[in-house]
């Protein structure tokens, strides 16, 4: 492997598996030393800065100060090679062992993933990720986020935050070259606290899927924002926030209703055999 320190990951695997199974850690593990020491400098110094014309400036109230790029053909060659390695068989086998998830598949299209860049003041509103992208036969199972900025300390903000309902249960500072791996489902609410430093938060995000055994109409194709967990720095009209929250709750009710009706339809069809 050129970039990933697979030998170190293998040595850490028993402890990481224990952490994955720990209910107090909520299916979130942090891997230090994910990259080989010789690869760190190379990766850091080729990460695009704010002036790069490949960025998609998606910044809005929910994803403030964020830029992204999922078009791997635009990546610097070093980052392109790293992404291919993160989607390769040895890394996927490691993730399968860690999470006890068989048959993980990479997303070569990097839908929603790829390179991410956030500046001073940026944040990501708590949310649950979409579970289904462009292929209805695949369900997102695992997220991997690798931090590739040169320096970071706790007082700089930009923490990965994991929520259970309205309770903040994990807060992880994005230490350089550390990697956060976490389960993706409707309850995996997470976000990024506001960046207080004049230093960009640089990360690489990859999503891994598995085959859906039968059609599941409950799978979300859109991000489910937890609008009642407003970041302190988010500026939004209270009336707009109230109605947006009501619409989001209505959307969730419709999804649950669709799942129930789909199940009833299956029962009627099966009863007629």
Backbone as CSV, one residue per row, in Angstrom:
resi,resn,N_x,N_y,N_z,CA_x,CA_y,CA_z,C_x,C_y,C_z
1,UNK,0.847,-1.199,0.000,0.000,0.000,0.000,0.880,1.247,0.000
2,UNK,0.507,2.212,-0.789,1.338,3.403,-0.906,1.048,4.436,0.176
3,UNK,-0.201,4.617,0.541,-0.585,5.664,1.480,-1.023,5.120,2.839
4,UNK,-1.926,4.151,2.844,-2.523,3.651,4.078,-1.554,2.718,4.785
5,UNK,-1.413,2.921,6.101,-0.528,2.079,6.905,-1.314,0.839,7.341
6,UNK,-1.465,-0.097,6.416,-2.297,-1.265,6.671,-1.726,-2.140,7.780
7,UNK,-0.415,-2.214,7.885,0.196,-3.018,8.947,-0.184,-2.473,10.323
8,UNK,-0.155,-1.158,10.471,-0.557,-0.552,11.746,-2.038,-0.784,12.012
9,UNK,-2.865,-0.661,10.979,-4.295,-0.891,11.154,-4.575,-2.312,11.618
10,UNK,-3.830,-3.273,11.087,-4.008,-4.667,11.495,-3.661,-4.845,12.968
11,UNK,-2.610,-4.173,13.406,-2.227,-4.290,14.824,-3.263,-3.624,15.726
12,UNK,-3.888,-2.569,15.248,-4.882,-1.854,16.048,-6.266,-2.497,15.990
13,UNK,-6.465,-3.426,15.050,-7.801,-3.945,14.781,-8.516,-4.510,16.013
14,UNK,-7.881,-5.333,16.867,-8.623,-5.848,18.032,-9.176,-4.746,18.926
15,UNK,-8.363,-3.707,19.188,-8.840,-2.616,20.032,-9.921,-1.795,19.324
16,UNK,-9.766,-1.616,18.032,-10.767,-0.864,17.285,-12.094,-1.608,17.231
17,UNK,-12.039,-2.936,17.096,-13.270,-3.725,17.098,-13.961,-3.644,18.449
18,UNK,-13.171,-3.648,19.501,-13.744,-3.518,20.844,-14.446,-2.162,20.990
19,UNK,-13.797,-1.109,20.469,-14.392,0.219,20.536,-15.681,0.285,19.707
20,UNK,-15.683,-0.380,18.560,-16.873,-0.381,17.697,-18.058,-1.029,18.395
21,UNK,-17.797,-2.050,19.203,-18.868,-2.764,19.897,-19.281,-2.091,21.206
22,UNK,-18.528,-1.090,21.655,-18.822,-0.408,22.918,-20.040,0.499,22.729
23,UNK,-21.149,0.218,23.420,-22.354,1.038,23.218,-22.156,2.497,23.612
24,UNK,-21.214,2.765,24.506,-20.972,4.142,24.929,-20.263,4.971,23.858
25,UNK,-19.716,4.310,22.831,-19.010,5.030,21.767,-19.863,5.200,20.513
26,UNK,-21.060,4.590,20.497,-22.088,4.865,19.485,-21.614,4.585,18.053
27,UNK,-20.908,3.463,17.862,-20.467,3.040,16.525,-19.629,4.129,15.835
28,UNK,-18.766,4.750,16.608,-17.813,5.722,16.079,-16.436,5.355,16.608
29,UNK,-15.474,5.164,15.714,-14.109,4.888,16.151,-13.170,5.901,15.511
30,UNK,-12.103,6.208,16.240,-11.076,7.123,15.764,-9.799,6.322,15.548
31,UNK,-9.224,6.445,14.371,-7.996,5.721,14.035,-6.873,6.743,13.876
32,UNK,-5.861,6.633,14.720,-4.684,7.487,14.593,-3.637,6.786,13.730
33,UNK,-2.845,7.560,13.029,-1.812,6.963,12.192,-2.366,6.206,11.014
34,UNK,-3.446,6.698,10.429,-4.082,5.986,9.320,-3.172,5.959,8.091
35,UNK,-2.454,7.046,7.862,-1.542,7.120,6.723,-0.112,6.795,7.148
36,UNK,0.654,6.271,6.218,2.073,6.044,6.460,2.764,7.389,6.690
37,UNK,3.737,7.448,7.586,4.438,8.724,7.842,4.993,9.354,6.576
38,UNK,5.489,8.555,5.662,6.083,9.097,4.436,5.043,9.688,3.496
39,UNK,3.768,9.344,3.687,2.709,9.829,2.797,2.077,11.120,3.292
40,UNK,2.229,11.424,4.575,1.521,12.561,5.158,1.911,13.878,4.497
41,UNK,3.184,14.122,4.371,3.655,15.386,3.795,3.159,15.531,2.365
42,UNK,3.241,14.458,1.607,2.830,14.493,0.206,1.350,14.815,0.068
43,UNK,0.507,14.192,0.907,-0.931,14.410,0.839,-1.284,15.832,1.267
44,UNK,-0.680,16.288,2.360,-1.008,17.606,2.888,-0.664,18.712,1.888
45,UNK,0.476,18.608,1.255,0.956,19.700,0.412,0.331,19.714,-0.981
46,UNK,-0.462,18.719,-1.320,-1.148,18.776,-2.614,-2.639,19.037,-2.446
47,UNK,-3.113,19.193,-1.187,-4.545,19.467,-0.983,-4.844,20.883,-1.473
48,UNK,-5.867,21.050,-2.303,-6.147,22.368,-2.888,-6.494,23.419,-1.824
49,UNK,-6.082,24.670,-2.083,-6.452,25.750,-1.181,-7.758,26.392,-1.641
50,UNK,-8.130,27.482,-0.973,-9.437,28.087,-1.209,-9.584,28.651,-2.619
51,UNK,-8.460,28.918,-3.299,-8.532,29.520,-4.636,-8.740,28.501,-5.747
52,UNK,-8.725,27.215,-5.440,-8.838,26.163,-6.455,-10.173,26.277,-7.189
53,UNK,-10.145,26.221,-8.501,-11.386,26.365,-9.267,-12.196,25.074,-9.356
54,UNK,-11.705,23.998,-8.742,-12.459,22.742,-8.727,-13.483,22.653,-7.611
55,UNK,-13.456,23.624,-6.694,-14.390,23.568,-5.565,-15.815,23.888,-5.985
56,UNK,-16.754,23.184,-5.372,-18.170,23.514,-5.471,-18.532,24.268,-4.191
57,UNK,-18.753,25.580,-4.253,-19.028,26.358,-3.034,-20.467,26.173,-2.568
58,UNK,-20.698,25.132,-1.782,-22.065,24.779,-1.386,-22.505,25.483,-0.114
59,UNK,-21.735,26.445,0.350,-22.010,27.107,1.623,-23.438,27.657,1.679
60,UNK,-24.145,27.313,2.758,-25.462,27.869,3.048,-25.667,27.809,4.555
61,UNK,-26.866,28.090,5.032,-27.098,28.122,6.478,-26.865,26.766,7.124
62,UNK,-27.145,25.672,6.394,-26.980,24.340,6.952,-25.542,23.842,6.863
63,UNK,-24.818,24.305,5.851,-23.428,23.884,5.647,-22.592,25.143,5.413
64,UNK,-22.388,25.898,6.470,-21.799,27.221,6.317,-20.285,27.128,6.091
65,UNK,-19.806,27.888,5.108,-18.377,27.972,4.851,-17.772,26.703,4.286
66,UNK,-18.578,25.891,3.608,-18.096,24.597,3.128,-17.903,24.599,1.618
67,UNK,-16.806,23.989,1.194,-16.546,23.718,-0.219,-16.318,22.223,-0.373
68,UNK,-16.671,21.688,-1.532,-16.480,20.260,-1.750,-16.159,19.989,-3.205
69,UNK,-15.610,18.816,-3.464,-15.403,18.356,-4.831,-15.472,16.836,-4.842
70,UNK,-16.399,16.281,-5.633,-16.533,14.837,-5.761,-16.111,14.347,-7.140
71,UNK,-15.563,15.243,-7.961,-15.136,14.880,-9.324,-13.665,14.474,-9.281
72,UNK,-13.432,13.180,-9.174,-12.086,12.678,-8.964,-11.153,13.019,-10.127
73,UNK,-11.721,13.252,-11.308,-10.877,13.599,-12.453,-10.233,14.981,-12.295
74,UNK,-10.739,15.792,-11.350,-10.158,17.106,-11.094,-9.112,17.083,-9.976
75,UNK,-9.040,15.972,-9.231,-8.147,15.913,-8.078,-6.684,15.990,-8.520
76,UNK,-5.820,16.567,-7.694,-4.385,16.400,-7.926,-4.047,14.916,-7.978
77,UNK,-3.068,14.512,-8.783,-2.771,13.081,-8.958,-2.551,12.321,-7.656
78,UNK,-1.901,12.944,-6.687,-1.656,12.264,-5.411,-2.958,11.932,-4.703
79,UNK,-3.887,12.884,-4.678,-5.167,12.652,-4.011,-6.027,11.673,-4.794
80,UNK,-5.925,11.700,-6.099,-6.635,10.713,-6.916,-6.163,9.303,-6.574
81,UNK,-4.833,9.127,-6.449,-4.287,7.815,-6.108,-4.716,7.395,-4.703
82,UNK,-4.745,8.343,-3.761,-5.172,8.037,-2.392,-6.624,7.581,-2.370
83,UNK,-7.495,8.280,-3.113,-8.913,7.895,-3.141,-9.100,6.494,-3.715
84,UNK,-8.356,6.177,-4.771,-8.451,4.831,-5.332,-8.007,3.785,-4.307
85,UNK,-6.991,4.116,-3.529,-6.516,3.170,-2.517,-7.542,2.991,-1.405
86,UNK,-8.195,4.082,-1.006,-9.211,3.989,0.046,-10.432,3.195,-0.413
87,UNK,-10.608,3.074,-1.722,-11.704,2.267,-2.272,-11.237,0.879,-2.706
88,UNK,-10.022,0.502,-2.344,-9.455,-0.766,-2.794,-9.808,-1.912,-1.851
89,UNK,-9.566,-3.130,-2.306,-9.931,-4.332,-1.556,-9.290,-4.405,-0.160
90,UNK,-7.986,-4.132,0.012,-7.410,-4.252,1.362,-8.062,-3.330,2.378
91,UNK,-8.365,-2.103,1.994,-9.008,-1.180,2.921,-10.440,-1.625,3.212
92,UNK,-11.155,-2.069,2.183,-12.526,-2.515,2.392,-12.571,-3.760,3.291
93,UNK,-11.627,-4.663,3.122,-11.579,-5.833,3.999,-11.343,-5.428,5.450
94,UNK,-10.482,-4.439,5.652,-10.265,-3.920,7.008,-11.562,-3.365,7.587
95,UNK,-12.309,-2.584,6.792,-13.568,-2.010,7.260,-14.611,-3.088,7.535
96,UNK,-14.630,-4.129,6.717,-15.572,-5.226,6.937,-15.284,-5.931,8.257
97,UNK,-14.016,-6.174,8.539,-13.652,-6.812,9.807,-13.974,-5.914,10.981
98,UNK,-13.621,-4.643,10.865,-13.846,-3.704,11.957,-15.317,-3.604,12.312
99,UNK,-16.167,-3.446,11.298,-17.589,-3.184,11.530,-18.457,-4.434,11.474
100,UNK,-17.825,-5.585,11.194,-18.571,-6.837,11.052,-19.697,-6.695,10.029
101,UNK,-19.359,-6.069,8.896,-20.305,-5.855,7.808,-19.779,-6.550,6.559
102,UNK,-20.478,-7.558,6.102,-20.026,-8.294,4.927,-20.448,-7.586,3.636
103,UNK,-19.610,-7.750,2.618,-19.970,-7.296,1.279,-20.016,-5.798,1.091
104,UNK,-19.128,-5.047,1.760,-19.093,-3.603,1.550,-18.629,-3.276,0.131
105,UNK,-19.223,-2.252,-0.432,-18.881,-1.808,-1.777,-18.518,-0.331,-1.745
106,UNK,-17.480,0.074,-2.477,-17.124,1.494,-2.527,-18.029,2.243,-3.489
107,UNK,-17.988,3.564,-3.401,-18.693,4.403,-4.359,-17.655,5.131,-5.210
108,UNK,-17.366,4.643,-6.407,-16.352,5.295,-7.241,-16.767,6.682,-7.712
109,UNK,-18.073,6.986,-7.606,-18.569,8.292,-8.043,-18.453,9.349,-6.944
110,UNK,-18.178,8.912,-5.698,-17.989,9.817,-4.555,-19.186,10.737,-4.334
111,UNK,-20.388,10.225,-4.510,-21.597,11.049,-4.349,-21.674,11.562,-2.906
112,UNK,-21.597,12.868,-2.738,-21.637,13.477,-1.419,-20.309,13.454,-0.691
113,UNK,-19.324,12.754,-1.247,-18.033,12.625,-0.572,-16.937,13.377,-1.309
114,UNK,-15.727,12.810,-1.292,-14.602,13.435,-1.961,-13.850,14.386,-1.059
115,UNK,-13.406,15.520,-1.604,-12.630,16.509,-0.865,-13.558,17.539,-0.236
116,UNK,-13.288,17.864,1.045,-14.081,18.867,1.756,-13.150,19.903,2.378
117,UNK,-13.587,21.151,2.349,-12.771,22.269,2.824,-13.684,23.251,3.546
118,UNK,-13.345,23.580,4.802,-14.138,24.535,5.572,-13.215,25.581,6.174
119,UNK,-13.662,26.837,6.152,-12.861,27.943,6.643,-13.358,28.443,7.996
120,UNK,-12.682,29.469,8.492,-13.050,30.122,9.746,-14.547,30.461,9.759
121,UNK,-15.223,30.102,10.835,-16.648,30.354,10.978,-17.538,29.257,10.431
122,UNK,-16.963,28.316,9.695,-17.760,27.261,9.100,-18.268,26.255,10.112
123,UNK,-19.378,25.608,9.785,-19.953,24.557,10.615,-20.841,23.694,9.738
124,UNK,-21.235,22.551,10.270,-22.163,21.645,9.591,-23.275,21.297,10.562
125,UNK,-24.491,21.676,10.228,-25.660,21.461,11.086,-25.835,19.952,11.331
126,UNK,-26.178,19.547,12.572,-26.419,18.117,12.834,-27.449,17.529,11.878
127,UNK,-27.177,16.295,11.428,-28.034,15.678,10.416,-27.781,14.175,10.376
128,UNK,-28.693,13.466,9.761,-28.500,12.058,9.409,-28.332,11.994,7.896
129,UNK,-27.297,11.305,7.441,-26.983,11.258,6.014,-28.030,10.499,5.209
130,UNK,-28.082,10.805,3.912,-28.906,10.006,3.013,-28.370,8.565,3.001
131,UNK,-29.260,7.600,2.886,-28.867,6.189,2.918,-28.780,5.586,1.526
132,UNK,-29.351,6.257,0.552,-29.362,5.724,-0.803,-28.983,6.843,-1.759
133,UNK,-28.051,6.537,-2.676,-27.614,7.540,-3.644,-28.317,7.310,-4.975
134,UNK,-27.578,6.981,-6.013,-28.175,6.846,-7.346,-28.632,5.422,-7.659
135,UNK,-28.143,4.433,-6.923,-28.478,3.037,-7.197,-29.477,2.533,-6.153
136,UNK,-30.703,2.183,-6.546,-31.713,1.754,-5.569,-31.414,0.410,-4.920
137,UNK,-30.432,-0.313,-5.443,-30.091,-1.618,-4.872,-28.990,-1.532,-3.824
138,UNK,-28.521,-0.333,-3.533,-27.427,-0.162,-2.584,-27.851,0.738,-1.425
139,UNK,-27.379,0.379,-0.222,-27.656,1.145,0.983,-26.332,1.553,1.629
140,UNK,-26.227,2.828,1.980,-24.994,3.297,2.624,-24.903,2.723,4.034
141,UNK,-23.715,2.198,4.376,-23.506,1.547,5.661,-22.460,2.239,6.532
142,UNK,-21.354,2.666,5.905,-20.200,3.150,6.659,-19.698,4.457,6.054
143,UNK,-19.345,5.414,6.923,-18.665,6.641,6.519,-17.225,6.613,7.015
144,UNK,-16.316,7.103,6.201,-14.913,7.251,6.589,-14.498,8.679,6.276
145,UNK,-13.996,9.388,7.289,-13.532,10.768,7.113,-12.085,10.851,7.571
146,UNK,-11.206,11.250,6.661,-9.775,11.361,6.926,-9.399,12.839,6.928
147,UNK,-8.751,13.292,8.020,-8.382,14.697,8.154,-6.943,14.897,7.678
148,UNK,-6.743,15.862,6.780,-5.421,16.035,6.167,-4.921,17.476,6.262
149,UNK,-5.386,18.224,7.258,-4.804,19.544,7.489,-3.501,19.388,8.287
150,UNK,-2.606,20.382,8.234,-1.287,20.223,8.858,-1.292,20.307,10.374
151,UNK,-2.249,21.026,10.959,-2.264,21.185,12.409,-3.685,21.399,12.889
152,UNK,-3.969,20.955,14.117,-5.277,21.207,14.719,-5.202,20.960,16.225
153,UNK,-5.862,21.820,16.992,-5.969,21.647,18.438,-7.419,21.837,18.853
154,UNK,-7.750,21.387,20.068,-9.132,21.398,20.516,-9.779,22.761,20.517
155,UNK,-9.012,23.827,20.832,-9.597,25.162,20.920,-9.875,25.777,19.550
156,UNK,-9.519,25.076,18.474,-9.760,25.588,17.125,-11.168,25.272,16.634
157,UNK,-11.945,24.501,17.415,-13.299,24.143,17.003,-13.282,23.101,15.893
158,UNK,-14.330,23.112,15.065,-14.405,22.169,13.951,-14.493,20.722,14.372
159,UNK,-15.073,20.473,15.548,-15.153,19.104,16.068,-16.199,18.280,15.329
160,UNK,-15.894,17.001,15.135,-16.920,16.036,14.717,-17.798,15.772,15.930
161,UNK,-19.106,15.934,15.768,-20.026,15.739,16.886,-21.068,14.680,16.525
162,UNK,-21.308,13.791,17.467,-22.298,12.719,17.295,-23.397,12.917,18.317
163,UNK,-24.639,12.872,17.848,-25.804,13.138,18.691,-26.691,11.910,18.794
164,UNK,-27.341,11.775,19.945,-28.436,10.811,20.133,-29.645,11.626,20.563
165,UNK,-30.606,11.785,19.652,-31.710,12.678,19.966,-31.190,14.099,20.119
166,UNK,-31.448,14.702,21.285,-30.963,16.052,21.561,-29.689,16.050,22.406
167,UNK,-29.136,14.882,22.635,-27.960,14.780,23.504,-26.684,14.613,22.677
168,UNK,-25.691,15.457,22.960,-24.387,15.339,22.332,-23.612,14.233,23.057
169,UNK,-23.304,13.134,22.359,-22.708,11.971,23.017,-21.233,11.771,22.681
170,UNK,-20.741,12.364,21.580,-19.327,12.284,21.227,-18.877,13.620,20.658
171,UNK,-17.691,14.035,21.051,-17.070,15.227,20.461,-15.624,14.861,20.172
172,UNK,-15.232,14.921,18.891,-13.912,14.459,18.473,-13.209,15.586,17.718
173,UNK,-12.057,15.995,18.208,-11.272,17.007,17.526,-10.608,16.379,16.301
174,UNK,-10.632,17.057,15.155,-10.092,16.476,13.918,-8.564,16.550,13.863
175,UNK,-7.914,15.728,14.638,-6.452,15.735,14.686,-5.873,15.404,13.316
176,UNK,-4.767,16.054,12.926,-4.190,15.805,11.607,-3.912,14.328,11.346
177,UNK,-4.368,13.840,10.208,-4.149,12.482,9.710,-4.860,11.418,10.539
178,UNK,-5.730,11.839,11.445,-6.597,10.863,12.091,-7.777,10.575,11.182
179,UNK,-8.484,9.515,11.495,-9.588,9.062,10.653,-10.765,8.694,11.551
180,UNK,-11.939,9.179,11.223,-13.163,8.822,11.944,-13.987,7.897,11.055
181,UNK,-14.348,6.750,11.600,-15.174,5.772,10.897,-16.455,5.598,11.712
182,UNK,-17.603,5.725,11.066,-18.845,5.596,11.827,-19.948,4.978,10.978
183,UNK,-20.901,4.392,11.672,-22.038,3.736,11.032,-22.999,4.791,10.474
184,UNK,-23.604,4.474,9.351,-24.594,5.352,8.736,-25.968,4.699,8.834
185,UNK,-26.877,5.347,9.529,-28.277,4.926,9.539,-29.116,6.135,9.927
186,UNK,-30.407,5.937,10.010,-31.292,7.061,10.290,-31.062,7.715,11.629
187,UNK,-30.385,7.003,12.560,-30.141,7.561,13.890,-28.739,8.090,14.087
188,UNK,-27.904,8.006,13.064,-26.510,8.461,13.188,-26.425,9.958,12.921
189,UNK,-26.925,10.731,13.865,-26.945,12.189,13.703,-25.566,12.748,14.055
190,UNK,-25.006,13.536,13.163,-23.666,14.076,13.372,-23.544,15.438,12.704
191,UNK,-22.521,16.187,13.090,-22.291,17.499,12.516,-20.885,17.966,12.837
192,UNK,-20.601,19.200,12.507,-19.292,19.805,12.768,-19.527,21.122,13.488
193,UNK,-18.881,21.299,14.652,-19.009,22.546,15.389,-18.273,23.666,14.662
194,UNK,-18.579,24.899,15.024,-18.022,26.042,14.309,-16.497,26.102,14.437
195,UNK,-15.837,26.405,13.329,-14.390,26.571,13.304,-14.061,27.968,13.821
196,UNK,-13.257,28.037,14.864,-12.909,29.322,15.472,-11.529,29.801,15.061
197,UNK,-10.740,28.965,14.391,-9.376,29.316,14.009,-9.311,29.821,12.578
198,UNK,-8.278,30.607,12.291,-8.027,31.040,10.927,-7.173,30.004,10.211
199,UNK,-7.682,28.791,10.184,-6.972,27.663,9.589,-8.006,26.748,8.945
200,UNK,-7.819,26.361,7.699,-8.838,25.545,7.030,-8.890,24.124,7.578
201,UNK,-10.109,23.610,7.648,-10.344,22.217,8.028,-10.441,21.414,6.734
202,UNK,-9.483,20.517,6.501,-9.393,19.783,5.246,-9.650,18.300,5.502
203,UNK,-10.549,17.715,4.734,-10.876,16.313,4.962,-11.226,15.620,3.657
204,UNK,-11.140,14.299,3.711,-11.521,13.431,2.600,-12.592,12.477,3.126
205,UNK,-13.734,12.428,2.455,-14.861,11.613,2.910,-15.191,10.534,1.894
206,UNK,-15.354,9.319,2.399,-15.754,8.198,1.549,-16.909,7.459,2.206
207,UNK,-17.808,6.928,1.362,-18.969,6.194,1.828,-18.922,4.787,1.239
208,UNK,-19.344,3.815,2.046,-19.319,2.421,1.625,-20.720,1.841,1.778
209,UNK,-21.130,1.050,0.786,-22.506,0.569,0.657,-22.564,-0.963,0.761
210,UNK,-23.761,-1.465,0.905,-24.008,-2.897,0.766,-25.274,-3.093,-0.064
211,UNK,-25.433,-4.294,-0.594,-26.573,-4.588,-1.463,-27.847,-4.720,-0.623
212,UNK,-28.916,-4.098,-1.085,-30.221,-4.222,-0.443,-30.855,-5.534,-0.904
213,UNK,-31.222,-6.385,0.036,-31.754,-7.712,-0.315,-33.142,-7.644,-0.937
214,UNK,-33.911,-6.636,-0.580,-35.215,-6.436,-1.200,-35.498,-4.936,-1.182
215,UNK,-36.375,-4.440,-2.042,-36.657,-3.011,-2.080,-37.120,-2.504,-0.721
216,UNK,-36.590,-1.364,-0.316,-36.946,-0.769,0.971,-37.311,0.689,0.727
217,UNK,-38.585,0.990,0.758,-39.045,2.343,0.449,-38.712,3.326,1.559
218,UNK,-38.234,2.830,2.699,-37.934,3.724,3.811,-36.556,4.361,3.692
219,UNK,-35.730,3.903,2.740,-34.385,4.451,2.612,-34.445,5.910,2.164
220,UNK,-33.683,6.752,2.842,-33.674,8.170,2.537,-32.734,8.470,1.380
221,UNK,-33.223,9.277,0.435,-32.405,9.758,-0.667,-31.884,11.165,-0.375
222,UNK,-32.352,11.756,0.708,-31.973,13.120,1.057,-31.439,13.177,2.479
223,UNK,-30.671,14.200,2.767,-30.149,14.419,4.114,-31.283,14.837,5.039
224,UNK,-31.339,14.231,6.234,-32.365,14.569,7.222,-31.735,15.496,8.268
225,UNK,-31.985,16.792,8.129,-31.395,17.776,9.038,-32.150,17.787,10.362
226,UNK,-31.412,17.782,11.469,-32.018,17.883,12.806,-32.169,19.361,13.135
227,UNK,-33.246,19.961,12.656,-33.393,21.409,12.723,-33.594,21.917,14.141
228,UNK,-33.964,21.032,15.076,-34.105,21.471,16.460,-32.755,21.562,17.175
229,UNK,-31.676,21.153,16.518,-30.335,21.237,17.103,-29.555,22.362,16.420
230,UNK,-30.090,23.551,16.449,-29.484,24.680,15.742,-28.106,25.017,16.304
231,UNK,-27.083,25.045,15.449,-25.765,25.479,15.926,-25.843,26.894,16.475
232,UNK,-25.087,27.191,17.562,-25.158,28.536,18.163,-24.860,29.658,17.169
233,UNK,-24.016,29.364,16.172,-23.595,30.409,15.238,-24.535,30.560,14.042
234,UNK,-25.515,29.665,13.894,-26.409,29.723,12.738,-27.400,30.871,12.885
235,UNK,-27.516,31.672,11.851,-28.434,32.802,11.859,-29.621,32.479,10.963
236,UNK,-30.807,32.358,11.571,-32.007,32.025,10.804,-33.225,32.583,11.525
237,UNK,-34.168,33.097,10.768,-35.395,33.639,11.321,-36.148,32.560,12.101
238,UNK,-36.616,32.885,13.307,-37.274,31.897,14.179,-38.524,31.321,13.525
239,UNK,-39.263,32.177,12.809,-40.460,31.678,12.133,-40.117,30.692,11.031
240,UNK,-39.091,31.013,10.251,-38.658,30.092,9.197,-38.183,28.766,9.784
241,UNK,-37.456,28.870,10.901,-36.954,27.647,11.532,-38.107,26.786,12.037
242,UNK,-39.133,27.405,12.593,-40.296,26.651,13.090,-40.972,25.895,11.951
243,UNK,-41.262,26.598,10.846,-41.965,25.948,9.746,-41.088,24.918,9.038
244,UNK,-39.793,25.202,8.959,-38.881,24.212,8.376,-38.860,22.942,9.219
245,UNK,-38.874,23.104,10.545,-38.891,21.939,11.437,-40.178,21.147,11.272
246,UNK,-41.303,21.838,11.127,-42.579,21.158,10.933,-42.580,20.373,9.627
247,UNK,-42.046,20.968,8.566,-41.989,20.272,7.286,-41.091,19.045,7.363
248,UNK,-39.957,19.166,8.068,-39.058,18.032,8.208,-39.729,16.896,8.980
249,UNK,-40.451,17.234,10.040,-41.169,16.207,10.803,-42.255,15.554,9.947
250,UNK,-42.953,16.370,9.148,-43.948,15.804,8.253,-43.329,14.849,7.250
251,UNK,-42.140,15.192,6.757,-41.439,14.312,5.828,-41.132,12.969,6.488
252,UNK,-40.683,13.012,7.743,-40.372,11.766,8.452,-41.623,10.919,8.647
253,UNK,-42.751,11.571,8.953,-44.011,10.828,9.126,-44.429,10.151,7.827
254,UNK,-44.277,10.852,6.707,-44.630,10.272,5.417,-43.745,9.071,5.093
255,UNK,-42.457,9.166,5.436,-41.551,8.048,5.178,-41.950,6.825,6.009
256,UNK,-42.286,7.065,7.289,-42.707,5.949,8.140,-44.014,5.353,7.630
257,UNK,-44.930,6.229,7.177,-46.187,5.742,6.643,-45.990,4.922,5.384
258,UNK,-45.056,5.356,4.526,-44.774,4.608,3.301,-44.217,3.227,3.626
259,UNK,-43.368,3.161,4.647,-42.796,1.876,5.040,-43.893,0.931,5.539
260,UNK,-44.826,1.463,6.335,-45.920,0.644,6.861,-46.818,0.148,5.727
261,UNK,-47.180,1.050,4.801,-48.051,0.668,3.692,-47.378,-0.344,2.769
262,UNK,-46.086,-0.182,2.565,-45.350,-1.127,1.736,-45.372,-2.526,2.355
263,UNK,-45.211,-2.577,3.680,-45.228,-3.867,4.376,-46.607,-4.518,4.263
264,UNK,-47.658,-3.708,4.416,-49.015,-4.237,4.302,-49.286,-4.755,2.890
265,UNK,-48.786,-4.049,1.895,-48.971,-4.493,0.513,-48.293,-5.835,0.285
266,UNK,-47.082,-6.005,0.828,-46.374,-7.282,0.705,-47.172,-8.406,1.364
267,UNK,-47.766,-8.119,2.533,-48.538,-9.139,3.241,-49.756,-9.560,2.428
268,UNK,-50.431,-8.596,1.785,-51.599,-8.919,0.980,-51.224,-9.771,-0.229
269,UNK,-50.098,-9.411,-0.868,-49.657,-10.187,-2.025,-49.300,-11.603,-1.607
270,UNK,-48.550,-11.724,-0.511,-48.145,-13.049,-0.044,-49.340,-13.894,0.416
271,UNK,-50.362,-13.217,0.986,-51.551,-13.945,1.454,-52.339,-14.529,0.286
272,UNK,-52.172,-13.936,-0.895,-52.931,-14.394,-2.055,-52.279,-15.523,-2.819
273,UNK,-51.130,-16.002,-2.339,-50.450,-17.101,-3.032,-51.192,-18.416,-2.844
